[in-house]
Amino acid sequence: MTIADERIPAVARHAGHPLVVVGAGPAGLAAAAQAHARGIPTVVLESGPSAGSAVLEWGHVRLFSPWSELIDPVAEKLLTESGWTSPDPASYPTGRDWVERYLAPLAAQLVQQPEVEVNYAHRVVGVARAGRDRLVAIGRDEVPFTVHVATPDGRRTITACAVIDASGTWGTPNPLGGDGYLADGEAENADRIRYGIPDLTDPAVAARYAGKHVALAGRGASAQNVLVAMTSLASTQPGTRVTWLVRRGDTDKAFGGGDNDRLVARGALGKSAQHAVEDGPVTTVTGFRTSMVTSREGRLTLTSIDGQQVTDVDEVVVVTGFRPDHSWLSEVHLDLDGELSAPTGLAPEIHPAYHSCGSVSPHGANLLRQPEGDLYLVGMKSYGRAPSFLTLTGYEQTRSVVAEIAGDYESADRVELVLPDSGVCGGSGLFEDAPAAGGCCGPSVTAAPELLTVGAPVAAAVGAALPLVEDERPTVQTGCCG
Ligand SMILES: Cc1cc2nc3c(=O)[nH]c(=O)nc-3n(C[C@H](O)[C@H](O)[C@H](O)COP(=O)(O)OP(=O)(O)OC[C@H]3O[C@@H](n4cnc5c(N)ncnc54)[C@H](O)[C@@H]3O)c2cc1C
């Protein structure tokens, strides 16, 4: 790393310049709350129109985590000072509830604070060291960052002592194409293809799928949500049917650990999805890697690389996961894992072949540091293409990273969080060819893990979702947990 040896923290080296936080989602707002608590002037830049813009896009989905696992402790303190009352910690919000009851009030409370700015419709389009492009190797830490921002009024450049990138991955979903690129014809037929979980409780959205043949691509929890919702739609709208496209050769363990899952809502979702597949109007096609989409007389045909075809498709729903956008970080020095695009130090800890079960250890600045000092990727984006990110992990990341920026190295190095263990491994998160269960360090399906479960166990909430692997790739690493 290139943090100066004398360990002068970013806030002192570049005094007078704020910390810039990219993204006003759960991780970005937690970072701002942490920075405020340490007296660091902070500018939050959010591309969307409001706090939690990305979460609102899946606002109809119920989370599998209860409120007790969705609120940052430092943010809670700030909110409580304003008279805010916490939702029932044992209940499960939807994405919209999360925004309305927590993220929006938190953002409103932050802007009341001196030296905190939260700017909406501000998209970060570049981060660099002042006057230095990527090729200038010397003296980078001696100058602050310049953060280039597209605003409704044009372009703005902000000088920053440090940058926390909490911009998530929601804006860059994986395509339908089995090789990670758009399939032939995917763009041309975009009006019939939806990325993400459609809100079938909205009559206008339900009408789009009612009585239709829907091809669903993806195998993770989002796919499970769609399977359950489409089956429910089919019960009132005859003719609705789903062809479920799975890249793996089987659907073994696609539904997770069921009753063994200590994330109760996640287990319930898996069981409901399994019922939907076994008893509902669902045809499963395995080994399907879409390479082409063609349209004829108003209906689509999807073709797999091996020649399999699914015909007479009316609509396609793609839930094949997300990927981070590093395009606007091209002028800073990053060290990212070649497979996951996550910080190299973190990658072995989160590789889905071993950590599909959510057995990721809490971590902080020590694993997130980049060669570019004072720049950190946190939250969902820090996981790159790996799924299983938990909000609580993001809160611990931001606590540690802000401590390091402030120069509180002892706190930055400490791990304060004990994460819940899911109780199952080898669930829907497994990549192809990954170890059957447990990976090299996780518990097996039948094992009884001893880790503390955070939050109250609550009755299963069907319809809960998690962003576990939507995607399968032929890849196994060795040496996790090392
Ligand atoms: C359907 C679904 C269900 C989930 N359920 C759970 C759950 O039950 N429990 C759990 O712990 N986790 C869950 N997660 C995972 C994770 O906790 C959430 O995705 C969470 O929203 C991630 O927070 P984040 O702040 O890292 O990213 P986001 O919430 O994606 O926030 C990033 C913000 O950055 C903004 N942004 C993006 N690019 C730019 C830019 N260039 N400039 C400025 N702003 C930018 C975006 O508009 C967005 O508002 C779920 C995820 C999904 C998709």
The ligand as a MOL file (V3000), in Angstrom:
LIG
                    3D

  0  0  0     0  0            999 V3000
M  V30 BEGIN CTAB
M  V30 COUNTS 53 58 0 0 0
M  V30 BEGIN ATOM
M  V30 1 C -33.2970 -7.8970 -4.3180 0
M  V30 2 C -32.2320 -7.7540 -3.2640 0
M  V30 3 C -32.4900 -8.1620 -1.9640 0
M  V30 4 C -31.5090 -8.0310 -0.9750 0
M  V30 5 N -31.7920 -8.4630 0.2960 0
M  V30 6 C -30.8470 -8.3410 1.2630 0
M  V30 7 C -31.1270 -8.7620 2.6110 0
M  V30 8 O -32.2090 -9.2510 2.9310 0
M  V30 9 N -30.1540 -8.6140 3.5460 0
M  V30 10 C -28.9240 -8.0810 3.2540 0
M  V30 11 O -28.0980 -7.9540 4.1520 0
M  V30 12 N -28.6390 -7.6970 1.9980 0
M  V30 13 C -29.5600 -7.8060 0.9980 0
M  V30 14 N -29.2680 -7.4040 -0.2810 0
M  V30 15 C -27.8730 -7.0420 -0.6110 0
M  V30 16 C -27.4310 -5.6430 -0.2220 0
M  V30 17 O -27.4840 -5.4460 1.1590 0
M  V30 18 C -28.1880 -4.5640 -0.9010 0
M  V30 19 O -28.0320 -4.6960 -2.2870 0
M  V30 20 C -27.7520 -3.1610 -0.5170 0
M  V30 21 O -28.6270 -2.2600 -1.1360 0
M  V30 22 C -26.3130 -2.8370 -0.9160 0
M  V30 23 O -26.0040 -1.5600 -0.4420 0
M  V30 24 P -24.9220 -0.6210 -1.1260 0
M  V30 25 O -25.0290 0.6820 -0.4080 0
M  V30 26 O -23.6210 -1.2910 -1.1860 0
M  V30 27 O -25.3780 -0.4500 -2.6580 0
M  V30 28 P -26.7420 0.1990 -3.2940 0
M  V30 29 O -27.8980 0.0100 -2.3880 0
M  V30 30 O -26.7910 -0.3420 -4.6530 0
M  V30 31 O -26.4080 1.7420 -3.3110 0
M  V30 32 C -25.4750 2.3090 -4.2210 0
M  V30 33 C -25.9360 3.7100 -4.5820 0
M  V30 34 O -24.9410 4.3190 -5.4040 0
M  V30 35 C -25.5620 5.0340 -6.4530 0
M  V30 36 N -24.5970 5.1270 -7.5730 0
M  V30 37 C -24.2310 4.1500 -8.4430 0
M  V30 38 N -23.2820 4.6040 -9.2900 0
M  V30 39 C -23.0470 5.9040 -8.9430 0
M  V30 40 C -22.1700 6.9120 -9.4350 0
M  V30 41 N -21.3260 6.6790 -10.4490 0
M  V30 42 N -22.1990 8.1360 -8.8510 0
M  V30 43 C -23.0320 8.3810 -7.8040 0
M  V30 44 N -23.8860 7.4660 -7.2880 0
M  V30 45 C -23.8740 6.2400 -7.8480 0
M  V30 46 C -26.7910 4.2010 -6.7840 0
M  V30 47 O -27.7860 4.9950 -7.3900 0
M  V30 48 C -27.2100 3.6970 -5.3990 0
M  V30 49 O -28.1720 4.5280 -4.7760 0
M  V30 50 C -30.2410 -7.4850 -1.2830 0
M  V30 51 C -29.9950 -7.0670 -2.5990 0
M  V30 52 C -30.9700 -7.1930 -3.5780 0
M  V30 53 C -30.6730 -6.7250 -4.9740 0
M  V30 END ATOM
M  V30 BEGIN BOND
M  V30 1 1 1 2
M  V30 2 1 2 3
M  V30 3 2 2 52
M  V30 4 2 3 4
M  V30 5 1 4 5
M  V30 6 1 4 50
M  V30 7 2 5 6
M  V30 8 1 6 7
M  V30 9 1 6 13
M  V30 10 2 7 8
M  V30 11 1 7 9
M  V30 12 1 9 10
M  V30 13 2 10 11
M  V30 14 1 10 12
M  V30 15 2 12 13
M  V30 16 1 13 14
M  V30 17 1 14 15
M  V30 18 1 14 50
M  V30 19 1 15 16
M  V30 20 1 16 17
M  V30 21 1 16 18
M  V30 22 1 18 19
M  V30 23 1 18 20
M  V30 24 1 20 21
M  V30 25 1 20 22
M  V30 26 1 22 23
M  V30 27 1 23 24
M  V30 28 2 24 25
M  V30 29 1 24 26
M  V30 30 1 24 27
M  V30 31 1 27 28
M  V30 32 2 28 29
M  V30 33 1 28 30
M  V30 34 1 28 31
M  V30 35 1 31 32
M  V30 36 1 32 33
M  V30 37 1 33 34
M  V30 38 1 33 48
M  V30 39 1 34 35
M  V30 40 1 35 36
M  V30 41 1 35 46
M  V30 42 1 36 37
M  V30 43 1 36 45
M  V30 44 2 37 38
M  V30 45 1 38 39
M  V30 46 1 39 40
M  V30 47 2 39 45
M  V30 48 1 40 41
M  V30 49 2 40 42
M  V30 50 1 42 43
M  V30 51 2 43 44
M  V30 52 1 44 45
M  V30 53 1 46 47
M  V30 54 1 46 48
M  V30 55 1 48 49
M  V30 56 2 50 51
M  V30 57 1 51 52
M  V30 58 1 52 53
M  V30 END BOND
M  V30 END CTAB
M  END
